[in-house]
Amino acid sequence: MTRIAVWGVIGVVALAVVWLSAGRQLALLLDRFITGWAVSLPVDRLAYDGGGFVIGDRSMTFGQTNNLRADLCLTFDSSNRVVFSQGHKTFILGPRTTPVDPAGRPDFTFSAEPGDQVTFAVSESLLSWRSPVEFNIFSGPSPRWGRYVYYRLVWKKPSGARLEMFWRYQREFYSGRGWTDSLMMWNSQTGLLSVDIQGN
């Protein structure tokens, strides 16, 4: 074996060791520059469930990566439109479409206003990471792999006002079961990453 081939093998082994020991950090680093192709998701259902939005069939938490709820508030104006606010910035989402729950539950549905453009897209990390192989007698097998999933909501008004929200969730791979759905893990890695309101 030539010296170049030996160094090539050493390089591959070194990269494998780094990937196995720091795969999650490498995935996060790569995700700052590029992720997989974004796919549009339906926004035929818009709701608030007390902990965040429900967009289509996806529950999008207001919990952040520090495991605390973001400083976000939902109120109603005199026309019964949902007003989303972060600090002093506000964004009118649209009319509430369900009545107030007599039991006091915070859940409600709402819709976009005519002329609004609402998009909701998902993309995944290009790099997965290896999880430690463990077995917990109380919860069963541990996942073998992990991968981040990113969601972006963009809501534009004809006036030019704009709301953008960005989340990072996580999928896990189990032997014999495959990949899970993307989940909010409350692991100081997943959650609502950013909220941007412009032109309020």
N, C-alpha and C positions, 0 to 999 in steps of 0.2 A: 504494500500500500504506500502510495507516495505521501510526501509531507503535506501537500495541499489537501489530499483526501483525508488525512488524519485530522488536520485542523478543521476541515469541513464537518467531520463527525463530531468533534469536540464542540464546534459552534452549535450544531443541531441539538446536542445533548444539553448544552448550557441554556439555549432558548427554551427547551422543554422544561427544564428545572425552574426557570423564571416563570414560565406560564403556569406551571402547576402550583407554585408557591404564591404567585401574585396575579393570578388570572383575573380576579375581580377588578383590581386596580388598573390592569392593562385594558380591560374592557371599558372602564370609565374614561380612561385617557383617550382611547380610540373614538369613543362615542362623542367626545367634544368636537371632533372633526368630521365624522361621517358615521351614518347608520345605514341600515338596509333601506330599500325602497319604501316610501310612505304609501299606505293604502287608505283610501277614504272609507269611512264607516258611516252608517246611516244615523241621521239625527231626527228620525221620525217621532221620537219620544223624548221629551225634555221634562225632567222632574227634579225636585229637591227632596232628599230623604232624611234630613236632619243632620247628616254628617258630610254631605257633599252633593254633587249633581249625579243624576242618572241620565246618561245620554245614550239613546237607543237601549241596548241591554247591558251597558257598561256602568258600573258604579265608580265614580271618580271622586275620591275623597278630598276633603279640605285639610287633611293631615299632612304635615310637612315631613321632611327627612329628619327633623329633630324630634319627631313623634308628638309634636304639639299642633293644635289646630291653627291654621293661618288666620290672621285678623281680617276675616271677611264677614260681611253681614248681608242678609237679604231682607228687604222691607217691601212695602207696597205704597204706591202713590195714590192720589185721589181717583185715578182712573182704574185702580186695581191692577196696575202693571207692576211686575217684579223689578225692584231696583237693587242691583248688585253693587256693593260698595267695599272699598278697601281704603281705610283712612278717610281722607277728604275727597277721594276720587269716586265717582259713581258712574254706573252704566245701566241704562234701562234695557232689560232683557226682552220683556214682552208681557202680554196679558196672562194673568192667572186663569187656568181652565178648570180648576176644581174648587169647590167651596171649602170654607174653613172646617176642619175636622171638629165635630162637637166633643170628641174625647180629648182634644188638646194636642193631638199629634202634630208635629211640624210639617209632615209630608204634604206636598202639593205638586201639581203639574202646571206647566206653562207652555207658551208657544212663542215663536218669533213673530215680530211685527211684519206687515207687508213691506217688501223692499229690502229686508235684512238678508245678508248673506252669511250663512252659518256653515262652517266646515269642521269636520272632526276626523283626524287621521291618526294612524298608528304606524310605527316602524320599530324594528328590532335591532339590537346590537349585532354587529357582524361577528363578534367574538364571544364565545361561551367560555365559562371557566369550570374547572373541575372542583367538585365539592368533596370534602373528606368523606370517606366511606365508613359510616358508622351504623350501628343498629341500636335503637332505643326500645327496650322491652315494653315501654308504656305507649309510645306513639308509632312503633313500627319502623320500617327502613327509612333511612335518610336519602335525600336526593343525590344523584350522581353528578349532575351538571346544573348550572344556573345560567340565565341569560336575561338581560334587561329589555324591557319593552317601553316605548315612549309614546305618549298620547299628546296631541296638540289640538286645542279648540281655538278657532278663530271666528269671532263674531263681528261683522261689519255693519254699520248703519249707513243709510243713504247720505246722512249728514257728514260722514267721514269719521264719526266716533268708532272706536275699535277696542275690543276686548280680546286678549290672548292669554290662554292658560296652558301650562306645560307640566306634564306629569312623567315620573319614571316609576314603573312597576317591575315586577320580576316573575319569570317563569322558571319552573324547576323540572328536571328530567328524572324519572324513576324507572328503574329496570322493570320491564314487564308492563308498565303503564304508560310510558311515553311522557311527553311534555304536558304540564298542567296549563290551565288558563293563566293569564297574567294576574298577579295579585299584589295588593298592598300588604307588605310583610311586617311593617312596624319594626324594621331592623336597622334604623338609622341610615338606610340607603334608598328606600323607596318613598314615594309620596309626591305631593305637589311641589314642583321646583320653582315655578315663577308665575306671577300674575302681572299683566301689563294692561292698564287702561289708558287710552289716549283719546283726546278730544271730548272729554266729558263736559 
